[in-house]
């Protein structure tokens, strides 16, 4: 099966029926109440128009706005006597720009196949607009036991499996907010000018907190809402690839990640081979029930709806074992789009000084596709990363693998070189020489 065209750059074979919701808020920051907040609507006019009727130029214009459009919601709970019981705060960052991103994202996905377009626009057909569908998805989320890696980040996933919600640190939040204008400009090129990309789309960033005046307990969390690249996919194997073999075996680091609902089992392939001729990939058979040991966002984009429980995310070393040390073959057109996307994305991330990202690769054997997406790109090369790099470099000996934390240009070069080694072009009868 051929991958999606550059007009649908999220992955090579990503389902077109992606989230059909968006939240549109563009009122000034500091609005004190929920009622007054409802008055702040996007400047596109007519409430929240669906992406089918919104003008692409207007969406792009709002996406490229440089003015900050942060919104702060404050609301309270009162008892029967009118006493304040709890105060809630929710800050929506870059509300106007993210609303445009979600509109473009929906329009992109409804332009795909008839089947996926019908599912993606189901909410609109039932009377839901973009904002309502997005809020409806977020209103039904549950805690998800995905490994958050070294940071110990917690995750949630919406009940409809469309979005993944990740808790991020204040440092990651501030770094992303600083890079947000460049991020929106890059997405506009992908949505409106056909730039190939496999970045996992972040569709909203928020800070949520509360203060319970009865118990005195208070909390403040920063969250990022991102697409589920595995939505409506039956993923049988998942790999998290960074281009380094240093500690990149799932079994080697399983003790560092405890997943209470995932048991460690293994089923060897015993030399069994499994081929998928039309998808452009092949690999060793036999499922490996490794623990969810990715040190990234894992399925930052979530697991597929048909993914088997207990199947863990494997790493670079496991990927090479799976392929027998050989590159994974891809059709020439798929490889061309994949190669261009990797070059574009890594160049962009290097320019904004981001590193330590990885690419999530899911194998959907039912639809014979590779579903890919670059994840965990919210951390810049700051002083902490420099110290971590020095600390990891000190005990190294000659001939050992380089540390995973290196300078962004070097990280980019290593990542792109690894993708060339991991995947290769296989000519077909339509390939021109």
Secondary structure, DSSP 4 states (H G I P E B T S, - for coil): -PPPPGGGTTSTT--S----------PPTT--SHHHHTT---TTSSSS--TTTS-HHHHHHHHT--S---EEEEEEEE-TT--EEEEEEEEETTHHHHHHHHHHHHHHHHTS-HHHHHHHTHHHHTT--HHHHHHHHHTSEEEE----GGGT--EEEETTSSEEEEEE-HHHHHHHHHHHHHHHHHHHHHHHH-----BPPEEEEEEEEEEETTT--EEEEEEEEEE-TTTT---SEEEEE-S--TT--TTTTGGG---TT--------TT-EEEETTTTEEEE-S--------SS-SSTT---TTPPTTPPEE-HHHHHHHTTTSPEEEEHHHHHHHHHHHHHHHHHHHHTTB---EEEEEEETTTTEEEEEEE----B--HHHHHHHHHHHHT--TTSPPPS---HHHHHHHHHHHHHHHEEEE--TT---
